[in-house]
Structures are given as structure tokens and as C-alpha cells.
């Protein structure tokens, strides 16, 4: 991978931090591995200590809906990898997004969001946030002027993805961050498709990062989770974010920007969002995620190596109508990906020519061919996930983005024939053989040879 794994001459590298950050042994038992603290609550030494903890005047654990020692290790490790001042783990990636929205936006506000966005995120902003009186203005991801035009005095934040799902578009973070900051709003980035192993958006002007840890960070398709990472540099008080700066209505004499100055947004998410929404990560899930996180750099390297091989194969295949992969020079944001990513990731999108006898409305029968391809794989698995050690496929137009209108699908870069491919860490020869037989099955006319 094209990354410098150290932040400086005395800073541990990415691989070292993936294994060690946030934990230096258990002082009570000497346990070298992170223990699972499967508890709801924590005993108080005395009444004054309990009162101080509830008033946020003393550090410590009260209830595992707010914080937990096992989860805390995961939070500190992910904060280290993202270059963040603080982090809060949540029950899922969508829970992380919801926690951010609860703190930063209220009825009457709006969010400016790039169109190249995961269908679940688009649906959340368009359908769920809208029920809370929050408007979302979707703008073309690569058109800087569109962000400028749609941001106004009621904009809560700007939202983009590191690598668009499933279009694989990488925005110009620094330009968008400058636009957001000129208008006094933070840039929030979904870093799921890259993970901190490939990109750290906080280094490129972002203020808040969130991710689904379910994907590459855990990497085995067993554990759902999310995280919010706070860059710690945005001046919340200067721009009227009452939940983060100034006296907080939920806590007497608490100002997160004053009392948690290093990471005030993380504190607000913890004490206002997860405490109220109950969308915290469980100790067992945090422990499971820590196991996967230790091998993140190793897995990402293999993911990227395999994806480059698969992308070249698809680009040269006669039955493949088109292929999108940030590592191909033909990709519209190849230069941005080369600038912001340590490598090009393991996501590929492509479309098939389709069988000649298809009765699909689209010209090449690609919609039906895409579905048949997903039904035909044998090594790869047809399911709703990405970032697994296994190669995964799905047909977004009929699944992940199926609830969007054709116009919304088009805005998100989802064509009827698009197949989303998450390349795993298997032997590449076996992946290629599986793709070959699945393509043949999908593009051969029924009853044909």
C-alpha cells in the first residue's frame, strides 16, 4: 500500500496501533488480552463519588449504556487509527450517524449531502431525518459549486463518503472542507469504504468521521458495530452548536466544549445520544471487533492486491459492459483516489452485457444479468455486506438501493445493471474462476450454449 504507516519519528505505525493502542494490560489481573467486562453497572465508592460521576465532574463508569471498559479500549484504538481526539462506539454504523444527527441538527435545520451515498444513508436522511423536521439537500458529489449554493444559515453539516457506495467516487475532501468551513459548518465523512487503513479524512479537513465497523475494521462478517470519531478542532461555540458548546440543558453546569475540550463532540455523542438513544456498542461486540482490528492492515493489503487483479480481469472481459474501480486510470476520480487513499480499496462495480433473449426493459438486459450473476456465484457469496474476508456480491438496483426512485438511484450512481463486488482475501485464482463461471451463466441465453 502507498502509505506511510507512521505519523512521525516517535509515533507507532498503523499496524502497531491496530494491536496495542488503548490497552496496556489489566492492572487488576495482569491480563494481557482485553477482558470482556460483561456488566451493566459499576459500584460507587461512596455517595459523593456517585454524585460527581453523574454530574460529569469525575471520570469513571456509571452504566454500560454510556461507557464500558471493554468498549473504551475499542474507542481509544479507533481514535488512534483515525487521528481523532476521541471516539464513541455504537451498535451499528447507522447508529453512529443517528448519534451525530441528534447532536448537530434539530427541526428546521438542513444537511447538505453528496449524492454518491449508501442507500441506507440516503433513506435515513430523506425519510427518517425528515420526520424530525430536518431537510436534506442532495448535491452532485464532485460539483464544488453545488455545496456552496445549498449551504445556508440553517445548514447543520455537510456529509460525504470517502468512497461513494456503490459508485466508488472519491470527493475532493480539502475543497469541500474549505467550503464548509467558510460557511461555519463541519464536514462529516463516512469512512466505511476506506477504513483508517486507507484514508484518514481528519487529516484532509474533515471534522467528524463515522464508520460501520462491521465491514473491514472487523472483517469477518460476524459482528455489527459503528463508531463516531471527533477531530477535536472545529469551533462549535463560534458557530452556534448549543448541544456541544455552552450550558447544556441535560446537565447542570456542563459545557462539553469547556469540560471536554479535546473532544467535545465525542462527549456530546456519548452523554446526549448514546445515553438517550441506547444505541451503544455491547462489550462482547466491542471485544469481537478488537480481534478483527488487530489484523486490519494485513487484511487490507490482501484485499487491495486481489481487487486490482479482479479489476484488470473484468476490464478485459468481453461480456463485461463496463467496470468501475478507483485504481483504473479510466475512473473519473482516479486522481482524487490517488491523492487521498493509501491504496484503491477492494470495492468494484461493473455491469454485464446481458443475455440476448432477456425481456428486461434496459437495452442490454443488464438488470436481469446482474441478478443472475449474483445467483450464480459459488466461491463469492450473495448477501448484504461488504468488507468481509470472503468475496461478496449484490445487485444494488434490486436490493440496497431498491427503495429509491429511478432518479434517486441514478443520482447515487446506481445503474440497473450495476453489480457491487467486495473482493475478499481468498486465492485470486479461485475468485477469478468463480467470476468466470458466474458471468457465463448470467450472459448465456436460456437453453443456449
Legacy VTK file of the C-alpha trace (Angstrom):
# vtk DataFile Version 3.0
C-alpha trace
ASCII
DATASET POLYDATA
POINTS 449 float
0.000 0.000 0.000
1.162 3.560 -0.707
1.021 4.745 2.875
3.487 5.961 5.464
2.382 3.943 8.469
3.906 6.321 10.997
2.704 9.765 11.996
6.233 10.793 12.905
9.629 9.523 14.038
8.371 8.584 17.520
4.817 7.616 16.653
3.913 3.914 16.362
2.817 2.803 12.915
-0.656 1.748 11.855
-0.057 -1.964 12.368
1.371 -1.410 15.850
-1.544 0.786 16.891
-4.027 -1.730 15.482
-2.680 -4.230 18.004
-1.742 -2.099 21.007
-3.498 1.283 21.119
-5.808 1.871 24.054
-4.673 -1.048 26.201
-1.568 -1.803 28.236
-2.716 -4.741 30.297
-5.240 -5.067 33.100
-3.746 -3.594 36.299
-6.114 -5.636 38.460
-5.335 -9.070 36.984
-2.394 -8.635 34.647
-4.439 -9.979 31.746
-2.539 -9.376 28.513
-5.679 -9.668 26.369
-8.522 -7.173 26.678
-11.092 -8.594 29.133
-14.812 -8.636 28.372
-16.471 -6.529 31.065
-19.945 -8.023 30.738
-21.670 -5.811 33.263
-24.464 -3.305 33.242
-23.292 -1.237 36.195
-20.361 -0.249 38.401
-20.287 0.079 42.183
-19.704 3.520 43.715
-17.160 4.055 46.460
-19.462 6.483 48.231
-22.376 8.864 47.657
-20.157 11.821 46.791
-18.363 9.790 44.120
-21.713 8.735 42.650
-22.903 12.337 42.579
-19.688 13.514 40.925
-19.919 10.818 38.255
-23.497 11.719 37.405
-22.577 15.393 37.225
-19.678 14.533 34.872
-17.248 16.028 37.371
-15.251 12.807 37.740
-14.061 10.220 35.224
-15.427 6.737 35.614
-18.142 4.325 34.566
-21.758 4.506 35.680
-23.761 2.307 33.353
-22.736 0.407 30.216
-25.242 2.236 28.064
-22.909 5.226 28.488
-19.469 3.649 28.772
-17.795 0.310 29.419
-14.115 -0.621 29.910
-14.042 -3.100 27.013
-15.788 -0.710 24.660
-13.464 2.051 25.836
-10.414 0.151 24.547
-12.026 -0.124 21.113
-12.868 3.577 21.165
-9.338 4.609 22.076
-7.831 2.286 19.473
-10.079 3.579 16.696
-9.453 7.178 17.730
-5.731 6.496 17.450
-6.087 4.965 13.986
-8.290 7.807 12.721
-6.073 10.500 14.221
-9.040 11.640 16.299
-9.184 13.296 19.709
-11.904 10.949 20.896
-14.352 8.327 19.693
-17.620 6.705 20.701
-18.551 3.186 19.611
-22.145 2.481 18.659
-24.330 -0.518 17.910
-24.021 -0.039 14.137
-22.837 2.401 11.515
-26.339 3.789 11.154
-26.480 4.254 14.929
-23.291 6.305 14.653
-24.883 8.516 12.000
-28.063 8.919 14.039
-25.998 9.918 17.071
-24.271 12.643 15.082
-27.537 13.981 13.676
-29.188 14.082 17.110
-26.387 16.288 18.442
-25.798 18.558 15.454
-29.222 19.051 13.865
-32.701 19.995 15.023
-36.062 20.702 13.452
-35.721 23.442 10.851
-32.096 22.627 10.060
-30.798 21.072 6.865
-27.967 18.758 5.881
-26.071 19.072 2.594
-25.242 15.543 1.454
-23.421 14.184 -1.589
-25.494 12.062 -3.934
-22.928 9.254 -4.147
-24.067 7.822 -0.863
-25.089 4.444 0.551
-28.799 3.765 0.024
-29.423 3.336 3.740
-27.861 6.728 4.456
-29.885 8.350 1.691
-33.068 6.766 3.042
-32.184 7.879 6.575
-31.766 11.496 5.551
-34.730 11.542 3.162
-37.227 9.559 5.251
-36.119 9.391 8.901
-34.437 12.747 9.489
-37.287 14.350 7.566
-39.733 13.083 10.211
-37.767 15.155 12.726
-38.087 18.284 10.607
-34.554 18.066 9.187
-34.299 18.720 5.461
-31.602 17.144 3.300
-30.223 18.773 0.178
-28.557 16.222 -2.066
-25.852 17.701 -4.281
-23.662 16.161 -7.018
-20.630 14.802 -5.210
-17.984 16.294 -7.485
-19.546 19.705 -8.098
-17.987 22.045 -5.553
-20.264 24.941 -6.508
-23.310 22.856 -5.604
-22.200 22.683 -1.970
-21.676 26.429 -1.895
-25.103 27.084 -3.369
-27.019 24.804 -0.987
-25.346 25.695 2.319
-27.214 28.410 4.209
-27.656 29.701 7.769
-29.720 26.617 8.687
-27.203 24.024 7.475
-26.113 21.731 10.311
-23.303 19.947 8.463
-22.023 18.725 5.114
-21.837 14.967 4.574
-19.767 12.958 2.070
-18.381 9.429 1.784
-14.676 8.681 1.406
-15.519 6.310 -1.427
-19.104 6.513 -2.664
-21.309 3.451 -2.249
-21.578 1.963 -4.838
-20.300 4.474 -7.431
-16.777 4.396 -5.883
-16.368 8.142 -6.386
-13.794 9.834 -4.133
-14.539 13.526 -3.497
-12.014 16.315 -3.131
-12.131 16.478 0.672
-9.981 19.555 1.064
-12.066 21.648 -1.321
-15.346 20.573 0.271
-13.938 21.112 3.768
-12.883 24.627 2.822
-16.387 25.372 1.520
-17.998 24.010 4.669
-15.661 25.916 6.972
-16.098 29.166 5.068
-19.780 28.823 5.902
-19.213 27.878 9.542
-20.343 24.255 9.311
-18.434 21.000 9.898
-17.626 18.348 7.324
-18.808 14.875 8.354
-17.345 11.907 6.452
-18.466 8.282 6.254
-15.123 6.464 6.052
-16.558 2.941 5.896
-15.362 2.028 2.387
-11.780 3.064 3.129
-11.271 2.435 6.858
-8.412 4.253 8.593
-6.022 1.822 6.926
-6.605 3.560 3.573
-7.758 7.059 4.478
-7.911 9.352 7.482
-10.294 12.137 6.432
-9.497 14.180 9.542
-6.058 14.780 8.002
-7.727 16.316 4.945
-10.057 18.831 6.564
-12.924 16.685 7.869
-14.189 17.433 11.373
-16.110 14.262 12.188
-15.721 10.727 10.855
-18.111 7.853 11.270
-17.875 4.266 10.122
-19.554 0.922 10.151
-17.010 -1.209 12.000
-18.977 -4.204 10.714
-17.010 -4.039 7.483
-13.207 -4.066 7.053
-12.447 -2.997 10.635
-13.901 -6.256 11.974
-13.590 -8.104 8.702
-15.274 -11.452 9.290
-18.958 -10.761 8.849
-19.958 -11.729 12.387
-20.341 -8.503 14.344
-22.301 -5.313 13.703
-20.934 -2.037 15.048
-20.132 1.599 14.371
-18.008 4.469 15.604
-18.026 8.271 15.723
-14.575 9.893 15.713
-14.141 13.543 16.722
-11.343 15.541 15.116
-11.415 17.959 18.044
-10.613 21.074 16.015
-13.969 22.554 14.972
-15.016 25.666 16.918
-18.533 24.650 17.927
-19.086 27.661 20.152
-18.339 30.155 17.416
-20.996 28.663 15.163
-23.946 28.163 17.492
-23.920 24.415 18.190
-25.716 24.540 21.528
-25.544 20.818 22.251
-21.752 20.865 22.012
-20.855 24.347 23.255
-22.439 26.394 26.028
-24.526 25.313 29.045
-26.213 22.016 28.260
-29.868 21.625 29.153
-29.413 17.967 30.058
-26.641 18.536 32.608
-26.406 21.237 35.231
-23.388 23.477 34.696
-21.840 21.291 31.964
-20.374 22.717 28.770
-18.900 19.951 26.630
-16.628 22.338 24.749
-15.220 23.559 28.053
-15.266 20.408 30.156
-14.239 18.007 27.386
-12.198 20.446 25.326
-10.124 17.826 23.491
-13.139 16.016 22.024
-16.359 17.889 22.817
-18.428 16.305 20.053
-17.491 12.809 21.220
-18.593 13.764 24.727
-21.887 15.166 23.442
-22.500 11.994 21.428
-21.779 9.843 24.473
-23.798 11.763 27.054
-26.612 13.053 24.850
-27.000 10.460 22.084
-25.997 7.014 23.309
-27.262 7.723 26.821
-30.699 8.691 25.477
-30.974 6.502 22.385
-29.465 3.365 23.893
-27.543 2.692 20.688
-24.222 1.911 22.354
-21.949 -0.974 21.382
-22.066 -4.027 23.621
-18.930 -5.281 25.425
-18.944 -8.610 23.578
-19.301 -6.925 20.186
-16.507 -4.494 21.049
-14.265 -7.417 22.059
-15.088 -9.241 18.819
-14.277 -6.129 16.808
-10.947 -5.746 18.607
-9.970 -9.251 17.469
-10.525 -8.318 13.848
-8.935 -4.906 14.205
-5.576 -6.450 15.107
-5.198 -7.783 11.559
-6.711 -4.813 9.702
-3.504 -3.682 7.919
-2.675 -7.229 6.813
-6.162 -7.896 5.504
-6.461 -4.553 3.726
-3.233 -5.184 1.858
-4.522 -8.541 0.579
-7.965 -7.092 -0.200
-6.392 -4.378 -2.331
-3.992 -6.750 -4.079
-6.836 -9.094 -5.044
-9.116 -6.254 -6.131
-6.537 -4.926 -8.570
-6.263 -8.383 -10.137
-10.047 -8.747 -10.401
-10.494 -5.252 -11.829
-7.995 -5.948 -14.614
-9.746 -9.234 -15.390
-13.175 -7.601 -15.611
-11.868 -4.697 -17.697
-10.632 -7.172 -20.324
-13.719 -9.441 -20.299
-15.825 -9.484 -23.471
-19.098 -9.961 -21.575
-18.481 -7.068 -19.181
-20.038 -3.852 -20.469
-18.143 -1.598 -18.084
-16.168 -1.684 -14.838
-15.576 0.946 -12.182
-12.617 0.719 -9.811
-10.690 3.676 -8.373
-7.387 2.068 -9.340
-8.204 2.148 -13.042
-6.963 5.279 -14.783
-10.326 5.427 -16.555
-12.144 6.003 -13.269
-13.485 9.596 -13.076
-11.926 10.210 -9.663
-8.750 8.158 -10.082
-6.642 11.243 -9.326
-8.585 12.020 -6.140
-8.252 8.401 -5.030
-4.506 8.518 -5.681
-4.294 11.691 -3.586
-6.424 10.706 -0.613
-6.209 6.905 -0.396
-3.216 4.789 0.590
-4.450 2.195 -1.913
-7.521 1.843 -4.078
-9.608 -0.407 -1.835
-11.368 -3.664 -2.566
-14.695 -2.492 -3.989
-15.510 -2.898 -7.687
-18.672 -2.102 -9.603
-19.429 -3.494 -13.042
-22.220 -4.249 -15.468
-22.776 -7.203 -17.773
-23.860 -7.104 -21.383
-26.837 -9.327 -20.602
-28.309 -12.310 -22.395
-29.632 -11.682 -25.899
-33.041 -13.157 -25.072
-33.571 -11.001 -21.967
-37.012 -9.413 -21.675
-35.680 -6.671 -19.423
-36.566 -3.087 -20.290
-32.940 -1.997 -20.282
-31.194 -2.214 -23.623
-28.667 -4.895 -22.795
-30.628 -6.994 -20.337
-28.067 -5.973 -17.745
-30.594 -5.741 -14.913
-31.554 -9.391 -15.200
-27.968 -10.421 -15.952
-26.809 -8.697 -12.771
-29.340 -10.591 -10.691
-28.463 -13.919 -12.363
-24.770 -13.280 -11.795
-25.387 -12.877 -8.060
-27.407 -16.098 -8.029
-24.636 -17.998 -9.854
-21.549 -17.328 -7.732
-20.131 -20.238 -5.742
-16.968 -19.001 -4.003
-18.340 -15.492 -3.610
-21.464 -15.027 -1.503
-24.635 -13.156 -2.440
-25.536 -11.105 0.628
-25.910 -7.613 2.082
-22.472 -6.812 3.404
-19.045 -5.600 2.302
-15.545 -5.674 3.731
-15.688 -9.349 4.650
-12.742 -11.725 4.338
-14.976 -13.508 1.825
-15.750 -12.100 -1.621
-19.305 -10.740 -1.642
-21.677 -9.651 -4.413
-25.004 -7.858 -4.583
-27.226 -6.159 -7.172
-27.956 -2.710 -5.671
-30.806 -1.683 -8.005
-32.945 -4.539 -6.703
-31.657 -4.596 -3.102
-29.623 -1.944 -1.227
-30.966 0.922 -3.359
-34.230 -0.752 -4.321
-36.340 1.636 -2.240
-35.042 4.690 -4.094
-36.746 6.128 -7.135
-35.052 5.619 -10.527
-33.960 9.250 -10.357
-32.500 8.796 -6.873
-30.726 5.625 -7.992
-29.237 7.468 -10.947
-28.081 10.315 -8.693
-26.369 7.752 -6.442
-24.568 6.212 -9.413
-26.703 3.061 -9.369
-27.483 1.872 -12.876
-29.925 -1.021 -13.451
-27.107 -3.380 -14.429
-24.646 -2.485 -11.653
-23.182 -5.336 -9.633
-21.309 -4.400 -6.459
-18.339 -6.642 -5.761
-16.465 -6.675 -2.455
-13.259 -8.585 -3.126
-12.103 -10.829 -0.309
-8.781 -12.351 0.677
-9.155 -15.750 -0.975
-6.663 -17.044 -3.551
-7.239 -14.750 -6.535
-7.239 -17.673 -8.986
-10.286 -19.124 -7.242
-12.099 -15.792 -7.247
-11.440 -15.326 -10.976
-12.629 -18.848 -11.795
-15.833 -18.237 -9.851
-16.473 -14.916 -11.573
-15.873 -16.522 -14.970
-18.464 -19.263 -14.460
-20.971 -16.797 -12.956
-20.558 -14.385 -15.878
-21.071 -17.221 -18.327
-24.233 -18.338 -16.518
-25.574 -14.771 -16.407
-24.922 -13.908 -20.039
-25.802 -17.194 -21.774
-29.360 -17.218 -23.217
-31.715 -19.681 -21.546
-31.286 -23.059 -23.201
-28.260 -21.800 -25.143
-24.677 -22.943 -25.237
LINES 1 450
449 0 1 2 3 4 5 6 7 8 9 10 11 12 13 14 15 16 17 18 19 20 21 22 23 24 25 26 27 28 29 30 31 32 33 34 35 36 37 38 39 40 41 42 43 44 45 46 47 48 49 50 51 52 53 54 55 56 57 58 59 60 61 62 63 64 65 66 67 68 69 70 71 72 73 74 75 76 77 78 79 80 81 82 83 84 85 86 87 88 89 90 91 92 93 94 95 96 97 98 99 100 101 102 103 104 105 106 107 108 109 110 111 112 113 114 115 116 117 118 119 120 121 122 123 124 125 126 127 128 129 130 131 132 133 134 135 136 137 138 139 140 141 142 143 144 145 146 147 148 149 150 151 152 153 154 155 156 157 158 159 160 161 162 163 164 165 166 167 168 169 170 171 172 173 174 175 176 177 178 179 180 181 182 183 184 185 186 187 188 189 190 191 192 193 194 195 196 197 198 199 200 201 202 203 204 205 206 207 208 209 210 211 212 213 214 215 216 217 218 219 220 221 222 223 224 225 226 227 228 229 230 231 232 233 234 235 236 237 238 239 240 241 242 243 244 245 246 247 248 249 250 251 252 253 254 255 256 257 258 259 260 261 262 263 264 265 266 267 268 269 270 271 272 273 274 275 276 277 278 279 280 281 282 283 284 285 286 287 288 289 290 291 292 293 294 295 296 297 298 299 300 301 302 303 304 305 306 307 308 309 310 311 312 313 314 315 316 317 318 319 320 321 322 323 324 325 326 327 328 329 330 331 332 333 334 335 336 337 338 339 340 341 342 343 344 345 346 347 348 349 350 351 352 353 354 355 356 357 358 359 360 361 362 363 364 365 366 367 368 369 370 371 372 373 374 375 376 377 378 379 380 381 382 383 384 385 386 387 388 389 390 391 392 393 394 395 396 397 398 399 400 401 402 403 404 405 406 407 408 409 410 411 412 413 414 415 416 417 418 419 420 421 422 423 424 425 426 427 428 429 430 431 432 433 434 435 436 437 438 439 440 441 442 443 444 445 446 447 448
